[in-house]
Amino acid sequence: MSSATRLRRRLVEHLLAEGALHDARWMTAFRTVPRHVFLPRFFVPAANGWAAMENGDDGWLERAYSPEVLVVQLDDDSGLWERARYLGAQPGTPTSSSSQPSIMAIMLEELRVADGHRVLEIGTGTGYNAALLCQRLGSGLVYTVDIDPELVDAARERLAEAGYAPSCAASDGAEGFPAGVLYDRVLCTCSVSSIPPAWLEQTVPGGLIVTTLNRPIGGGLVRIVAGEGATGHGHVLARDGRFMPLRAHRFKPSKVPDGDLAWRPTRLPMGAITEVRSRFEFFAGLQLPGVSALRDGHNTALVHSDGSWVRHRKRGHGFEVAEGGPRRLWEQVERAQEDWLELGQPSRDRFGLSLDGDDQVIWLDSPEGLTWPLRP
């Protein structure tokens, strides 16, 4: 048995232990598809940013089958890998990656594919996820699109090397696939601030779309049932996952002031709003539209484009906040938590979506309940 085969089996064992994988056919796909073929080189965290690693380096194969995210592009610039390889670690923001296998497994299972289903994948990336779909359904039923032509060309070559030949296209994934085909399933491996109407229009009525919401606070997985035209309805899923945003859906970071600040005590930790495992996080994001969380040294801050901001820090056995700008954001956070408690502490899977073209809302418990615009 080869080292790669053993590592694939170990990866599947990890996915089973995490509860990310249950379907025997997807287990077979993960055991079969050679992930290392799609990751001949990637970035690894380093003290001064990101260091380059490639096939042949010590630990490369083990990293290729690790359960972690593996970054393959920084700042939409393919040249940064060469600079990191020959000039040392480079700073940059990840803009393409091979996602955590656990979230890939969760999304593939939530897609509920059946034999004969035609699937569109938005976000080709390395091509690994498309290969898993091809292994499960056959290459002739898989279509994949990415906005970056260089990524698509590289993915097409690696897919062919691994024995797969899905239809690949370089174009804006928000517009779906260029060919006029209807799909039984659409899977988006990047996050979106709202559901592109083209996806709904290109999905057969009753077909499913699985994607992740790109929200400043409180994103996560959703599954949508397509209706006629650009309509649909769906639910936020209990199993969570986060992806890099579709390029046109990225948020621009704001800044937080420095200097002498007026601090006051608070009982709420920042993690209640910003951590994925928090039950309050999703509701907090709905009640705080346009508010983003921002790492600020060893602490986390909240910011809004109108100039409002919050700094938060641990102080002794408690916490303190300082805030400024036209609104008191932390007071809104505290009110949002009171509302959440009064509503029975709703978890993310109590929320649903109603979609009609660009008219898209999130609701609690039913479409007749509390609603919020989907785009923050």
Sine and cosine of phi, psi and omega as CSV:
sin_phi,cos_phi,sin_psi,cos_psi,sin_omega,cos_omega
0.00,0.00,0.75,-0.66,-0.03,-1.00
-0.96,0.28,0.30,-0.96,0.04,-1.00
-0.88,0.48,-0.65,0.76,-0.01,-1.00
-0.90,0.44,-0.64,0.77,0.02,-1.00
-0.89,0.45,-0.70,0.72,0.03,-1.00
-0.88,0.47,-0.65,0.76,-0.02,-1.00
-0.93,0.37,-0.57,0.82,0.07,-1.00
-0.91,0.42,-0.67,0.74,0.03,-1.00
-0.90,0.43,-0.63,0.78,0.03,-1.00
-0.91,0.41,-0.62,0.79,0.04,-1.00
-0.88,0.47,-0.69,0.73,0.03,-1.00
-0.89,0.45,-0.64,0.76,0.06,-1.00
-0.87,0.49,-0.63,0.77,0.05,-1.00
-0.90,0.44,-0.69,0.72,-0.01,-1.00
-0.91,0.42,-0.59,0.81,0.06,-1.00
-0.92,0.39,-0.69,0.73,-0.02,-1.00
-0.90,0.43,-0.56,0.83,0.01,-1.00
-0.97,0.24,-0.25,0.97,-0.08,-1.00
0.98,0.19,0.29,0.96,-0.01,-1.00
-1.00,0.06,-0.29,0.96,-0.13,-0.99
-0.74,-0.67,0.75,-0.67,-0.02,-1.00
-0.70,-0.71,-0.53,0.85,-0.11,-0.99
-0.98,0.17,0.81,-0.59,-0.06,-1.00
-0.88,0.48,-0.53,0.85,-0.03,-1.00
-0.95,0.32,-0.56,0.83,0.09,-1.00
-0.97,0.26,-0.53,0.85,0.12,-0.99
-0.84,0.54,-0.71,0.71,0.02,-1.00
-0.88,0.48,-0.66,0.75,0.00,-1.00
-0.88,0.47,-0.72,0.69,-0.01,-1.00
-0.92,0.38,-0.52,0.85,0.04,-1.00
-0.96,0.27,-0.38,0.93,-0.14,-0.99
-0.99,-0.13,-0.70,0.71,-0.13,-0.99
-0.95,0.31,0.81,-0.58,-0.03,-1.00
-0.98,0.18,1.00,-0.06,-0.06,-1.00
-0.85,0.53,-0.55,0.83,-0.06,-1.00
-0.89,0.46,-0.46,0.89,0.04,-1.00
-0.88,0.48,-0.53,0.85,-0.05,-1.00
-1.00,0.01,-0.03,1.00,-0.04,-1.00
-0.75,-0.66,0.85,0.52,0.01,-1.00
-0.92,0.40,-0.37,0.93,0.06,-1.00
-0.40,-0.91,0.47,-0.89,-0.01,-1.00
-0.27,-0.96,0.07,-1.00,0.02,-1.00
-0.98,-0.20,0.55,-0.84,0.12,-0.99
-0.80,-0.59,0.54,-0.84,-0.02,-1.00
-0.86,0.52,0.63,-0.77,0.04,-1.00
-0.65,-0.76,0.22,-0.97,-0.09,-1.00
-0.86,0.52,-0.59,0.81,-0.06,-1.00
-0.96,-0.26,0.33,0.94,0.01,-1.00
0.69,-0.72,-0.92,-0.39,-0.07,-1.00
-0.75,-0.66,0.79,-0.62,0.06,-1.00
-0.99,-0.15,0.43,-0.90,-0.04,-1.00
-1.00,-0.09,0.65,-0.76,0.08,-1.00
-0.73,-0.68,0.61,-0.79,-0.01,-1.00
-0.60,-0.80,0.18,-0.98,0.02,-1.00
-0.78,0.63,0.79,-0.61,-0.02,-1.00
0.96,-0.27,-0.37,0.93,0.06,-1.00
-0.95,0.32,0.50,-0.86,0.08,-1.00
-0.85,0.53,0.78,-0.63,0.05,-1.00
1.00,0.10,-0.04,1.00,-0.04,-1.00
-0.87,0.49,-0.75,0.66,-0.07,-1.00
-0.90,0.43,-0.67,0.74,0.02,-1.00
-0.89,0.46,-0.66,0.75,0.04,-1.00
-0.89,0.45,-0.63,0.78,-0.03,-1.00
-0.87,0.49,-0.45,0.89,0.01,-1.00
-0.95,-0.32,0.31,0.95,0.05,-1.00
-0.96,0.28,0.36,-0.93,0.00,-1.00
-0.99,0.13,0.21,0.98,-0.09,-1.00
-0.98,-0.17,0.25,-0.97,0.15,-0.99
-0.91,0.41,0.67,-0.74,0.07,-1.00
-0.86,-0.51,0.91,-0.42,-0.08,-1.00
-0.98,0.19,0.76,-0.65,0.00,-1.00
-0.89,-0.45,-0.12,0.99,0.01,-1.00
-0.48,-0.87,0.62,-0.78,0.08,-1.00
-0.86,-0.51,0.69,-0.73,0.11,-0.99
0.79,0.61,0.55,0.84,0.00,-1.00
0.83,0.56,0.41,0.91,-0.12,-0.99
-0.87,-0.50,0.96,-0.29,-0.02,-1.00
-0.93,0.37,-0.35,0.94,-0.01,-1.00
-0.96,0.28,-0.26,0.97,-0.04,-1.00
-0.92,0.40,-0.48,0.88,0.00,-1.00
-0.90,0.43,-0.69,0.72,0.02,-1.00
-0.88,0.47,-0.66,0.76,0.01,-1.00
-0.91,0.41,-0.63,0.78,0.03,-1.00
-0.92,0.38,-0.56,0.83,-0.03,-1.00
-0.93,0.36,-0.65,0.76,-0.15,-0.99
-0.96,-0.30,-0.29,0.96,-0.01,-1.00
-0.91,-0.41,-0.07,1.00,-0.03,-1.00
0.98,-0.19,0.07,-1.00,-0.09,-1.00
-0.79,0.61,0.63,-0.78,-0.04,-1.00
-0.87,-0.50,0.58,-0.82,0.15,-0.99
-0.97,0.25,0.33,-0.94,0.05,-1.00
0.31,-0.95,0.27,-0.96,0.03,-1.00
-0.96,-0.28,0.81,-0.59,0.01,-1.00
-0.85,0.53,0.74,-0.67,0.04,-1.00
-0.82,-0.58,-0.11,0.99,0.15,-0.99
-0.42,-0.91,0.58,-0.81,-0.06,-1.00
-0.42,-0.91,0.27,-0.96,0.26,-0.96
-1.00,-0.08,0.92,-0.38,-0.19,-0.98
-0.92,0.40,0.21,-0.98,0.09,-1.00
-0.83,0.56,0.79,-0.61,0.04,-1.00
-0.82,0.58,-0.49,0.87,-0.01,-1.00
-0.91,0.42,-0.70,0.72,0.00,-1.00
-0.95,0.33,-0.53,0.85,0.08,-1.00
-0.89,0.46,-0.71,0.71,0.01,-1.00
-0.89,0.46,-0.69,0.73,0.01,-1.00
-0.86,0.50,-0.74,0.67,-0.05,-1.00
-0.92,0.40,-0.63,0.77,0.01,-1.00
-0.90,0.44,-0.64,0.77,0.03,-1.00
-0.94,0.33,-0.63,0.78,0.01,-1.00
-0.92,0.39,-0.30,0.95,0.02,-1.00
-0.95,0.32,-0.38,0.93,0.07,-1.00
0.81,0.59,0.77,0.64,0.01,-1.00
-0.96,0.27,0.41,-0.91,0.12,-0.99
-0.74,-0.68,0.34,-0.94,0.03,-1.00
-0.79,0.61,0.70,-0.71,0.02,-1.00
1.00,-0.02,-0.15,0.99,0.02,-1.00
-0.94,0.33,0.66,-0.75,0.11,-0.99
-1.00,-0.09,0.80,-0.60,-0.14,-0.99
-0.85,-0.53,0.72,-0.69,0.14,-0.99
-0.96,-0.27,0.80,-0.59,0.09,-1.00
-0.96,-0.29,0.80,-0.60,0.08,-1.00
-0.99,-0.16,0.89,-0.46,-0.01,-1.00
0.97,-0.24,0.96,0.28,-0.05,-1.00
-0.88,0.47,-0.68,0.73,-0.02,-1.00
0.83,0.56,-0.80,-0.60,-0.02,-1.00
-0.97,0.25,-0.36,0.93,-0.09,-1.00
0.99,-0.16,-0.13,0.99,-0.07,-1.00
-0.89,0.45,-0.70,0.72,-0.02,-1.00
-0.92,0.40,-0.61,0.79,0.07,-1.00
-0.89,0.46,-0.60,0.80,0.03,-1.00
-0.90,0.43,-0.64,0.77,0.05,-1.00
-0.88,0.48,-0.67,0.74,0.05,-1.00
-0.90,0.44,-0.67,0.74,0.02,-1.00
-0.89,0.46,-0.64,0.76,0.01,-1.00
-0.89,0.46,-0.61,0.80,-0.04,-1.00
-0.98,0.19,-0.64,0.76,-0.19,-0.98
-0.92,-0.39,-0.35,0.94,-0.15,-0.99
0.98,-0.17,0.65,-0.76,-0.10,-1.00
-0.86,0.52,-0.54,0.84,-0.07,-1.00
-0.92,0.39,-0.22,0.98,-0.02,-1.00
-0.96,-0.29,0.11,0.99,-0.08,-1.00
-0.89,-0.45,0.77,-0.64,0.06,-1.00
-0.84,-0.55,0.65,-0.76,-0.02,-1.00
-0.62,-0.79,0.61,-0.79,-0.09,-1.00
-0.68,-0.74,0.59,-0.81,0.07,-1.00
-0.54,-0.84,0.51,-0.86,-0.06,-1.00
-0.97,0.25,-0.33,0.94,-0.10,-0.99
-0.99,-0.12,0.94,-0.33,-0.04,-1.00
-0.86,0.51,-0.59,0.81,-0.01,-1.00
-0.91,0.42,-0.65,0.76,0.04,-1.00
-0.90,0.43,-0.65,0.76,-0.02,-1.00
-0.91,0.42,-0.70,0.72,0.01,-1.00
-0.88,0.48,-0.71,0.70,0.01,-1.00
-0.90,0.43,-0.67,0.74,0.00,-1.00
-0.90,0.44,-0.65,0.76,0.00,-1.00
-0.87,0.50,-0.68,0.74,0.01,-1.00
-0.90,0.43,-0.67,0.74,-0.03,-1.00
-0.95,0.32,-0.58,0.81,0.09,-1.00
-0.88,0.48,-0.70,0.72,0.02,-1.00
-0.89,0.45,-0.65,0.76,0.03,-1.00
-0.87,0.50,-0.59,0.81,0.00,-1.00
-1.00,0.09,-0.08,1.00,0.06,-1.00
0.99,-0.11,0.34,0.94,-0.04,-1.00
-0.86,-0.51,0.50,-0.87,-0.05,-1.00
-0.59,-0.80,0.89,0.46,0.08,-1.00
-0.95,0.33,0.23,-0.97,0.11,-0.99
-0.98,0.22,0.83,-0.55,-0.05,-1.00
-0.89,-0.46,0.59,-0.81,0.03,-1.00
-0.57,-0.82,0.56,-0.83,0.09,-1.00
-0.97,-0.25,0.97,-0.24,0.03,-1.00
-0.26,-0.96,0.05,-1.00,-0.02,-1.00
-0.95,0.32,0.90,-0.43,-0.04,-1.00
-0.88,0.48,-0.38,0.93,0.03,-1.00
-0.90,0.43,-0.33,0.94,0.02,-1.00
-0.99,-0.11,0.12,0.99,-0.03,-1.00
0.97,0.22,-0.52,-0.85,-0.01,-1.00
-0.98,-0.20,0.63,-0.78,-0.08,-1.00
-0.85,0.53,-0.59,0.81,-0.03,-1.00
-0.95,0.30,0.53,-0.85,-0.04,-1.00
-0.99,0.13,0.95,0.33,-0.04,-1.00
-0.88,-0.48,0.59,-0.81,0.13,-0.99
-0.99,-0.10,0.59,-0.81,-0.09,-1.00
-0.89,-0.45,0.53,-0.85,0.10,-1.00
-0.99,0.17,-0.49,0.87,-0.03,-1.00
-0.62,-0.79,0.62,-0.79,0.13,-0.99
-0.82,-0.58,0.78,-0.63,-0.01,-1.00
-0.83,-0.55,0.85,-0.52,0.01,-1.00
-0.95,-0.33,0.90,-0.44,-0.01,-1.00
-0.99,-0.11,0.51,0.86,0.24,-0.97
-0.61,-0.79,0.31,-0.95,-0.12,-0.99
-1.00,-0.09,0.41,-0.91,-0.07,-1.00
-0.73,-0.68,0.55,-0.84,0.01,-1.00
-0.98,0.18,-0.43,0.90,0.13,-0.99
-0.51,-0.86,0.26,-0.97,-0.06,-1.00
-1.00,0.08,0.89,-0.45,0.01,-1.00
-0.84,0.54,0.81,-0.59,0.00,-1.00
-0.82,0.57,-0.50,0.86,-0.01,-1.00
-0.87,0.50,-0.56,0.83,0.02,-1.00
-0.90,0.43,-0.68,0.73,0.01,-1.00
-0.90,0.43,-0.66,0.75,-0.02,-1.00
-0.93,0.37,-0.47,0.88,-0.03,-1.00
-1.00,-0.08,0.09,1.00,0.04,-1.00
-0.96,-0.29,0.70,-0.71,0.02,-1.00
-0.89,0.46,0.60,-0.80,0.06,-1.00
-0.81,0.59,0.77,-0.64,-0.08,-1.00
1.00,-0.04,-0.20,0.98,0.07,-1.00
-0.96,0.28,0.23,-0.97,-0.11,-0.99
-0.91,-0.41,0.59,-0.81,0.13,-0.99
-0.86,-0.52,0.79,-0.61,0.07,-1.00
-0.87,-0.49,0.81,-0.59,0.02,-1.00
-0.48,-0.88,-0.03,-1.00,0.08,-1.00
-0.86,-0.50,0.59,-0.81,0.01,-1.00
-0.99,0.12,0.73,-0.68,0.09,-1.00
-0.99,-0.13,0.99,-0.15,0.01,-1.00
-0.80,-0.59,0.57,-0.82,0.00,-1.00
-0.82,0.58,-0.61,0.79,0.10,-1.00
-0.68,-0.73,0.72,-0.69,0.14,-0.99
0.99,0.16,0.77,0.64,0.10,-0.99
-0.99,0.14,-0.43,-0.90,0.07,-1.00
0.71,-0.71,0.04,-1.00,-0.09,-1.00
-0.97,0.24,0.64,-0.77,0.12,-0.99
-0.70,-0.71,0.50,-0.87,0.13,-0.99
-0.83,-0.56,0.77,-0.64,-0.12,-0.99
-0.86,-0.51,0.67,-0.74,0.13,-0.99
-0.99,-0.13,0.88,-0.48,-0.03,-1.00
-0.95,0.31,0.61,-0.79,0.11,-0.99
-0.96,-0.29,-0.43,-0.90,0.06,-1.00
-0.98,0.21,0.66,-0.75,0.03,-1.00
0.89,0.45,-0.70,-0.71,-0.05,-1.00
-0.99,-0.12,0.67,0.74,0.01,-1.00
-0.90,-0.44,0.31,-0.95,0.06,-1.00
0.03,-1.00,0.17,-0.99,0.08,-1.00
-0.55,-0.84,0.40,-0.92,-0.04,-1.00
-0.19,-0.98,-0.19,-0.98,-0.04,-1.00
-0.69,-0.72,0.49,-0.87,0.22,-0.98
-0.97,0.25,0.70,-0.71,-0.10,-0.99
-1.00,-0.02,0.53,-0.85,0.01,-1.00
-0.91,0.42,-0.63,0.78,0.05,-1.00
-0.97,0.24,0.82,-0.58,-0.17,-0.99
-0.98,-0.18,0.29,-0.96,0.08,-1.00
-0.15,-0.99,0.48,-0.88,-0.02,-1.00
-0.74,-0.67,0.60,-0.80,0.02,-1.00
-0.73,-0.68,0.32,-0.95,0.18,-0.98
-0.88,0.48,0.55,-0.84,-0.05,-1.00
-0.97,0.25,0.46,-0.89,0.22,-0.97
-0.79,0.61,0.62,-0.79,-0.17,-0.99
-0.81,0.59,-0.68,0.74,-0.04,-1.00
-0.96,0.28,-0.14,0.99,-0.07,-1.00
-0.95,-0.30,0.22,0.98,-0.02,-1.00
-0.95,0.30,0.49,-0.87,0.07,-1.00
-0.99,-0.11,0.56,-0.83,0.07,-1.00
-1.00,-0.06,0.81,-0.59,-0.05,-1.00
-0.93,0.36,0.53,-0.84,0.11,-0.99
-0.97,-0.26,0.09,-1.00,-0.01,-1.00
-0.92,-0.40,0.41,-0.91,0.02,-1.00
-0.90,-0.44,0.73,-0.68,-0.04,-1.00
-0.90,0.44,0.46,-0.89,0.15,-0.99
-0.96,-0.27,-0.05,-1.00,0.06,-1.00
0.95,-0.30,-0.16,-0.99,0.01,-1.00
-0.93,0.36,0.76,-0.65,-0.07,-1.00
-0.80,-0.60,0.46,-0.89,0.06,-1.00
-1.00,-0.09,0.94,-0.35,-0.06,-1.00
-0.99,-0.11,0.54,-0.84,0.11,-0.99
-0.68,-0.73,0.42,-0.91,-0.02,-1.00
-0.96,0.26,0.44,-0.90,0.11,-0.99
-0.54,-0.84,0.49,-0.87,0.00,-1.00
-1.00,0.01,-0.24,0.97,-0.11,-0.99
-1.00,0.02,0.78,-0.62,0.17,-0.98
-0.97,0.25,0.48,-0.88,0.04,-1.00
-0.88,0.47,-0.51,0.86,-0.01,-1.00
-0.87,0.50,-0.40,0.92,0.04,-1.00
-0.88,0.47,-0.45,0.89,-0.03,-1.00
-0.99,-0.17,-0.53,0.85,-0.21,-0.98
-0.95,-0.32,-0.22,0.97,-0.09,-1.00
-1.00,-0.09,0.68,-0.73,-0.07,-1.00
-0.85,0.52,-0.58,0.81,-0.06,-1.00
-0.97,0.25,-0.14,0.99,0.00,-1.00
-0.97,0.26,0.77,-0.64,0.05,-1.00
-0.93,0.37,-0.40,0.91,-0.05,-1.00
-0.99,0.14,-0.36,0.93,-0.18,-0.98
-0.82,0.58,-0.75,0.66,-0.09,-1.00
-0.89,0.45,-0.72,0.69,0.02,-1.00
-0.90,0.43,-0.64,0.77,0.02,-1.00
-0.86,0.52,-0.66,0.75,0.02,-1.00
-0.89,0.45,-0.58,0.82,0.04,-1.00
-0.93,0.36,-0.62,0.78,-0.05,-1.00
-0.99,0.15,-0.18,0.98,-0.01,-1.00
-0.84,-0.55,0.89,0.46,-0.08,-1.00
-0.87,0.48,0.71,-0.70,0.04,-1.00
0.99,0.17,-0.02,1.00,0.02,-1.00
-1.00,0.02,0.77,-0.64,-0.03,-1.00
-0.91,-0.41,0.49,-0.87,0.13,-0.99
-1.00,-0.09,0.64,-0.77,-0.11,-0.99
-0.65,-0.76,0.81,-0.58,0.09,-1.00
-0.92,0.40,0.75,-0.66,-0.08,-1.00
-0.73,-0.69,0.99,0.10,-0.10,-1.00
0.94,0.35,-0.82,-0.57,0.02,-1.00
-1.00,0.00,-0.02,1.00,-0.05,-1.00
-0.88,-0.47,0.02,-1.00,0.03,-1.00
-0.84,-0.54,0.64,-0.77,0.03,-1.00
-0.89,-0.45,0.33,-0.94,0.16,-0.99
-0.92,-0.39,0.64,-0.76,-0.03,-1.00
-0.64,-0.77,0.40,-0.92,0.10,-1.00
-0.68,-0.74,0.50,-0.86,-0.05,-1.00
-0.90,0.43,-0.29,0.96,0.04,-1.00
-0.98,0.19,0.03,1.00,0.01,-1.00
0.99,-0.14,-0.07,1.00,0.06,-1.00
-0.97,0.26,0.56,-0.83,-0.05,-1.00
-0.43,-0.91,0.35,-0.94,0.07,-1.00
-0.66,-0.75,0.73,-0.68,0.26,-0.97
-0.96,-0.27,0.59,-0.81,-0.07,-1.00
-0.72,-0.70,0.67,-0.75,0.03,-1.00
-0.51,-0.86,0.41,-0.91,0.10,-0.99
-0.99,0.14,0.67,-0.74,-0.02,-1.00
-0.66,-0.75,0.95,-0.31,-0.05,-1.00
0.89,0.45,-0.82,-0.57,0.03,-1.00
-1.00,-0.09,0.08,1.00,-0.03,-1.00
-0.77,-0.64,-0.44,-0.90,-0.07,-1.00
-0.68,-0.73,0.37,-0.93,0.08,-1.00
-0.71,-0.71,0.46,-0.89,0.10,-1.00
-0.74,-0.68,0.48,-0.88,0.21,-0.98
-0.78,-0.62,0.66,-0.75,-0.05,-1.00
-0.63,-0.78,0.37,-0.93,-0.02,-1.00
-0.36,-0.93,-0.02,-1.00,-0.06,-1.00
1.00,-0.09,-0.09,-1.00,-0.09,-1.00
-0.93,0.38,-0.36,0.93,-0.01,-1.00
-0.80,-0.60,0.42,-0.91,0.09,-1.00
-0.99,-0.10,1.00,-0.05,-0.12,-0.99
-0.90,0.44,-0.60,0.80,-0.06,-1.00
-0.94,0.35,-0.53,0.85,0.10,-0.99
-0.89,0.46,-0.60,0.80,0.06,-1.00
-0.92,0.38,-0.60,0.80,0.07,-1.00
-0.87,0.50,-0.73,0.69,-0.04,-1.00
-0.90,0.43,-0.63,0.78,0.06,-1.00
-0.92,0.39,-0.63,0.78,0.02,-1.00
-0.88,0.47,-0.62,0.78,0.01,-1.00
-0.93,0.37,-0.61,0.80,0.06,-1.00
-0.88,0.47,-0.68,0.74,0.04,-1.00
-0.88,0.47,-0.67,0.74,-0.02,-1.00
-0.89,0.46,-0.67,0.74,0.03,-1.00
-0.90,0.43,-0.66,0.75,0.00,-1.00
-0.91,0.41,-0.48,0.88,0.00,-1.00
-1.00,0.09,0.07,1.00,0.03,-1.00
1.00,0.02,0.40,0.92,0.04,-1.00
0.82,0.57,0.83,0.56,-0.06,-1.00
-0.88,0.48,0.74,-0.67,0.09,-1.00
-1.00,0.09,0.17,-0.99,-0.14,-0.99
-0.88,0.48,-0.50,0.87,-0.06,-1.00
-0.98,0.20,0.06,1.00,0.16,-0.99
-1.00,-0.01,0.01,1.00,-0.05,-1.00
-0.97,-0.25,0.58,-0.81,0.02,-1.00
-0.74,-0.67,0.02,-1.00,-0.03,-1.00
-0.73,-0.68,0.59,-0.81,0.16,-0.99
-0.82,-0.58,0.77,-0.64,-0.15,-0.99
-0.78,-0.62,0.75,-0.66,0.09,-1.00
-0.55,-0.84,1.00,-0.02,-0.10,-1.00
0.89,0.46,-0.81,-0.58,0.02,-1.00
-1.00,0.04,-0.07,1.00,0.06,-1.00
-1.00,0.05,0.99,-0.16,-0.14,-0.99
-0.72,-0.70,0.79,-0.62,-0.04,-1.00
-0.73,-0.69,0.42,-0.91,0.19,-0.98
-0.96,-0.26,0.65,-0.76,0.01,-1.00
-0.76,-0.65,0.35,-0.94,0.04,-1.00
-0.97,-0.24,0.86,-0.50,0.10,-1.00
0.96,0.28,-0.66,0.75,0.04,-1.00
-0.34,-0.94,0.34,-0.94,0.03,-1.00
-0.87,0.50,-0.33,0.94,0.02,-1.00
-1.00,0.03,-0.04,1.00,-0.03,-1.00
-1.00,0.07,-0.38,-0.93,0.06,-1.00
-0.89,0.46,0.64,-0.77,0.00,-1.00
-0.75,-0.66,0.43,-0.90,0.06,-1.00
-0.64,-0.77,0.56,-0.83,0.11,-0.99
-0.87,0.49,0.63,-0.78,-0.01,-1.00
-0.92,0.40,-0.71,0.70,0.01,-1.00
-0.98,0.21,0.85,-0.53,-0.06,-1.00
-0.93,0.37,0.00,0.00,0.00,0.00
